[in-house]
């Protein structure tokens, strides 16, 4: 049996970045993905003959410039990825500066330590900046702009998430994923292809179609992984890019986990709240805005969030409509549009997601589109509805939450995913948490994977992975 220095679970952006950096450092690394393609959320799929669209998100948070150049992503086809745009242009300088501070802190890796208990002692003072945001409201932040309505700006900052904009602490939503990329030619899949190329060029093995079912432990530390096909892989360290609940509550037998780990993981709140509708249109739709946030008021955002908490499918859910101008994504003279619906519950109070409920999602999106583009539905030639359970199934994201946990004051900054600030290290020696639940994840694409890789390398250099 081949023994690896590191095994990385999940070939999304974080997994690809982590595997690339570990291989570049000289480690024998293997990257495993259950799907037949890499990228995770970085996907562009054909949902109707000749029509392509990103199924899960139109934008991602920016990749730090240093990492972009280190992995040579521009030469690998991602030259069209340009940072900026969106809500960021409407934000005060203070907000942009604070986000950069968070990204800097998220990228730092603490020195390794020789021995850990289950959890490190919580610091006496928070070590990340911007804790005052835990008491401010999103409505306060959105109301500071003089160039757009508070409701429009709040919807832009949420971009598929759900919250009560009047609640204390909801301002932390404004610090997540502000700096987005303009849409690359060919969609987000272009970035996935570039990252895969960099990972393979670094020397990491990339294995697709292999699902990890268990993380093995021996003598109190991680020793490898088990696969759904019955195979096993030995590794001195494991990086999981699955979310927190998937990592601990599905890859370990519950009866082998310390009660405190089960309790803390179970208490971590997911924040699933989005659905997507992809439209194939038979006309170019000239003269319309590329992005429109369809929301009436801050109060309607609060009402939609209340319905979301009650498991209700709200007819006034905020909708972001995007018209994709990339000529590669639709046949000549035709158009692709996507609708992101916020405040959509994973579990409905009146039973599971049925065909009829998915049809209602489509109608909510179409009705919203008709208000800004009269006759929109008359051009419809194809549609695909993606509900929260579909996101969970396709991405392996608990409750369909692509952000890996609710964005709230006690689940961001240095408190994500646990209050001891130990991430990416975990209570199990040799296991590192990257992916959407990691502390660094909300502030930049690939950052959580980079932080996990750097922590692993630091621990290996200190002799803690022998």
Protein Blocks (a to p, Z undefined) as FASTA:
>chain_A
ZZdfbdcehjafklmmmmmmmmmnopacddddfbfbehijmccddfbghiacdfkbmbdc
dddfklmmmnommmnopampcgeehjllmpcfklmmmmmmmmmmmmpccdddfbdcfbdc
ddfbdcbehklmmmccfklmmmmpckbcfklmmmmmnnopacdfkbghklmmmmgoklcc
dddehijmlmmmmmmmmmmmnopacdehiacfbdcdeehiafbdcdfkopacddfbdcdf
bdfklmmmmmpcfklpcfklmmmmmmpccfbfbdcdddddfbekgoiafbdcddfbfklm
mmmmmmmmnopacfkbccdddddfbfklpcehiacdddddehiafbdfkbccdfklmmmm
mmmmmmmmmmmmghklmmpcbdcdddfklmmmmnopghhianopacdfklgcjlbfbfno
pafbdfbehiacedjkbmklmnoghklmmmmmmmmmmmmmnopaZZ
